[in-house]
Amino acid sequence: MKYFLLMLICISSLTAQNHIFPVELVYFNAIVSNGIVLLSWSTATEVNNYGFYVERSDISMMFNTIGFVIGSGNSNAPKNYLFVDSTLINEGRYFYRLKQIDIDGHFQFSDTIEINYNLAGVGENWNKEEINFQYTFENGVYAIKINNKKSISGDLLLYSILGEKIFETHIEANKRTIIIPANYSSGVYVIILTSNSKIIQMKKVVVVK
């Protein structure tokens, strides 16, 4: 019996050594603002990376999957990811982690991060007077006007309330108005402005048709 147990331990150790986890995670962060939790993470390299399951728990530490973000497959360059969680209702402490899975079904968990969620929003790290959004609905399109006092260039992203990225465009420093085609159903969306992989501004948008 002892010999058989030793064999199992040796086989398990060899299996763990032979499998190289396919993703080098650089960071995993969360920002809370106006009832929205924005998760962001970055990878340095990826090998056969299928993607990331986003998991959340309350203080019970019983994690549930709340979404999925597809990976980049194979990459030797830094890759940045975002996920919007706007499904929280009750205030309190919450925990998030990533379950990274490769194309062979092997997986690994990220470190767990904690937020203190309240409906008013906390953790904003920008000056609203420097960057803000105004949007109007005219002639079948959304005109998003950006008050960009610091002339920041970056990327503008539009997410559904379920965390799905549905629009992305680059913004030059001297550009003030971005046109987003309004071919989306009625509902709540989230606009995010990033620059150099940092979150600059985030705002809810309500589409009514």
C-alpha positions as CSV (number, residue, x, y, z in Angstrom):
1,M,0.0,0.0,0.0
2,K,2.8,2.4,0.8
3,Y,4.5,1.5,-2.5
4,F,1.3,2.2,-4.4
5,L,0.9,5.6,-2.6
6,L,4.5,6.6,-3.4
7,M,3.9,5.7,-7.1
8,L,0.8,8.0,-7.2
9,I,2.7,10.9,-5.6
10,C,5.6,10.5,-8.1
11,I,3.2,10.4,-11.1
12,S,1.3,13.4,-9.9
13,S,4.6,15.3,-9.4
14,L,5.8,14.5,-12.9
15,T,2.5,15.5,-14.5
16,A,2.6,18.9,-12.7
17,Q,6.2,19.4,-13.8
18,N,5.5,18.5,-17.5
19,H,2.6,21.0,-17.8
20,I,3.7,24.6,-18.2
21,F,0.9,27.1,-17.5
22,P,0.3,29.0,-20.7
23,V,-0.1,32.5,-19.3
24,E,2.2,34.9,-17.5
25,L,-0.2,37.3,-15.6
26,V,1.3,40.7,-15.0
27,Y,-1.5,42.3,-12.9
28,F,-5.2,41.9,-12.0
29,N,-7.0,45.0,-10.7
30,A,-10.4,46.4,-9.9
31,I,-11.9,49.9,-10.0
32,V,-15.4,50.7,-8.5
33,S,-17.3,53.7,-9.8
34,N,-21.0,54.7,-9.9
35,G,-22.3,51.1,-9.4
36,I,-19.9,49.5,-11.8
37,V,-16.9,47.3,-11.1
38,L,-14.3,47.4,-13.8
39,L,-11.8,44.5,-13.8
40,S,-8.6,44.8,-15.7
41,W,-5.6,42.5,-16.2
42,S,-2.6,42.1,-18.4
43,T,-0.5,39.2,-19.7
44,A,3.2,39.2,-20.7
45,T,3.0,36.0,-22.7
46,E,0.4,33.5,-23.7
47,V,0.6,29.9,-25.1
48,N,-2.5,28.2,-26.3
49,N,-4.6,30.4,-24.0
50,Y,-8.3,29.8,-24.6
51,G,-9.5,32.5,-22.3
52,F,-10.5,33.6,-18.8
53,Y,-13.5,32.8,-16.7
54,V,-14.3,35.7,-14.4
55,E,-15.4,34.5,-10.9
56,R,-17.0,36.4,-8.1
57,S,-17.8,35.7,-4.4
58,D,-19.2,37.5,-1.4
59,I,-17.8,37.0,2.0
60,S,-18.8,33.3,1.9
61,M,-15.9,32.8,-0.5
62,M,-18.1,30.6,-2.7
63,F,-17.1,31.7,-6.2
64,N,-19.4,31.7,-9.1
65,T,-18.6,32.3,-12.8
66,I,-20.1,35.7,-14.0
67,G,-18.5,35.9,-17.4
68,F,-15.9,34.8,-19.9
69,V,-13.2,36.8,-21.8
70,I,-11.6,35.1,-24.8
71,G,-7.8,34.9,-24.7
72,S,-5.2,35.7,-27.4
73,G,-4.1,32.2,-28.1
74,N,-0.4,32.5,-28.6
75,S,1.4,35.8,-28.0
76,N,4.8,37.1,-26.9
77,A,3.6,40.7,-26.6
78,P,1.7,42.3,-23.7
79,K,-2.1,41.9,-23.9
80,N,-4.6,43.9,-21.9
81,Y,-8.1,42.8,-20.9
82,L,-11.2,44.4,-19.4
83,F,-14.4,43.0,-17.9
84,V,-17.3,45.1,-16.7
85,D,-19.4,43.8,-13.8
86,S,-22.6,45.8,-13.3
87,T,-24.7,43.1,-11.8
88,L,-24.1,43.8,-8.1
89,I,-27.1,44.8,-6.1
90,N,-26.2,44.7,-2.4
91,E,-23.4,46.8,-0.9
92,G,-20.5,45.0,0.9
93,R,-17.2,43.2,0.4
94,Y,-16.8,41.1,-2.8
95,F,-13.9,39.0,-4.2
96,Y,-12.9,38.4,-7.8
97,R,-10.5,35.9,-9.4
98,L,-9.7,34.7,-12.9
99,K,-9.8,31.1,-14.0
100,Q,-7.5,30.9,-16.9
101,I,-8.0,27.9,-19.2
102,D,-5.9,26.7,-22.1
103,I,-7.1,24.8,-25.2
104,D,-6.3,21.5,-23.6
105,G,-8.6,22.1,-20.6
106,H,-5.8,22.8,-18.1
107,F,-6.5,25.8,-15.9
108,Q,-5.0,27.9,-13.2
109,F,-6.4,30.6,-10.8
110,S,-5.2,34.1,-10.4
111,D,-4.7,35.7,-7.0
112,T,-8.0,36.9,-5.4
113,I,-8.7,40.6,-5.2
114,E,-11.2,42.4,-2.9
115,I,-13.4,45.4,-3.4
116,N,-15.7,47.3,-1.1
117,Y,-18.8,47.9,-3.2
118,N,-21.2,50.7,-2.6
119,L,-23.8,52.2,-4.9
120,A,-22.3,55.7,-4.8
121,G,-19.0,54.4,-6.1
122,V,-15.5,54.6,-4.8
123,G,-11.9,54.4,-6.0
124,E,-12.1,57.0,-8.8
125,N,-8.6,58.0,-9.8
126,W,-9.2,60.8,-12.3
127,N,-10.2,64.4,-12.3
128,K,-13.7,64.7,-13.8
129,E,-13.0,68.2,-14.9
130,E,-10.1,67.0,-17.1
131,I,-12.0,64.3,-19.0
132,N,-15.7,63.9,-19.3
133,F,-18.3,62.6,-21.7
134,Q,-21.5,64.2,-23.2
135,Y,-23.6,62.1,-25.5
136,T,-26.6,62.8,-27.7
137,F,-28.7,60.6,-30.0
138,E,-29.3,62.2,-33.4
139,N,-30.1,60.8,-36.9
140,G,-29.5,57.2,-35.9
141,V,-26.1,57.5,-34.3
142,Y,-24.7,58.4,-30.9
143,A,-22.4,61.4,-30.8
144,I,-20.1,61.1,-27.9
145,K,-18.4,64.4,-27.2
146,I,-15.2,64.3,-25.1
147,N,-14.0,67.3,-23.1
148,N,-10.3,66.6,-23.2
149,K,-8.5,69.4,-21.5
150,K,-5.3,67.4,-21.2
151,S,-5.3,66.3,-24.8
152,I,-5.1,62.6,-23.9
153,S,-5.0,60.0,-26.7
154,G,-6.2,56.5,-26.0
155,D,-8.9,54.0,-26.7
156,L,-12.7,54.4,-26.3
157,L,-14.6,51.2,-25.6
158,L,-18.3,50.4,-25.3
159,Y,-19.4,47.5,-23.1
160,S,-22.8,46.0,-22.7
161,I,-24.2,45.7,-19.2
162,L,-23.3,42.0,-19.2
163,G,-19.6,42.8,-19.7
164,E,-19.4,42.1,-23.5
165,K,-17.2,44.5,-25.5
166,I,-19.2,45.7,-28.5
167,F,-17.3,48.7,-29.8
168,E,-13.7,50.0,-29.7
169,T,-12.0,52.9,-31.4
170,H,-8.8,54.9,-31.0
171,I,-8.9,58.6,-30.0
172,E,-6.3,61.1,-31.0
173,A,-5.4,63.8,-28.6
174,N,-7.0,66.5,-30.7
175,K,-10.2,64.6,-31.4
176,R,-13.3,65.8,-29.5
177,T,-16.2,63.9,-31.0
178,I,-16.5,60.2,-31.5
179,I,-19.5,58.8,-33.5
180,I,-20.8,55.4,-32.4
181,P,-23.4,53.7,-34.7
182,A,-26.5,53.2,-32.7
183,N,-27.3,49.7,-34.0
184,Y,-27.7,48.3,-30.5
185,S,-30.8,47.3,-28.6
186,S,-32.2,49.4,-25.8
187,G,-30.4,49.0,-22.5
188,V,-27.6,50.2,-20.3
189,Y,-24.0,50.4,-21.6
190,V,-20.7,51.4,-20.2
191,I,-18.2,53.8,-22.0
192,I,-14.6,53.4,-20.9
193,L,-11.7,55.6,-21.9
194,T,-8.2,54.2,-21.5
195,S,-4.7,55.6,-22.1
196,N,-1.5,53.7,-21.8
197,S,-3.4,50.7,-20.4
198,K,-4.8,52.9,-17.6
199,I,-8.5,53.7,-17.0
200,I,-9.1,57.4,-17.5
201,Q,-12.8,57.7,-17.4
202,M,-15.9,55.4,-17.2
203,K,-19.6,56.3,-17.6
204,K,-23.0,54.6,-18.0
205,V,-25.0,55.2,-21.1
206,V,-28.7,54.5,-21.4
207,V,-29.9,53.6,-24.9
208,V,-33.6,54.0,-25.5
209,K,-35.2,53.3,-28.8
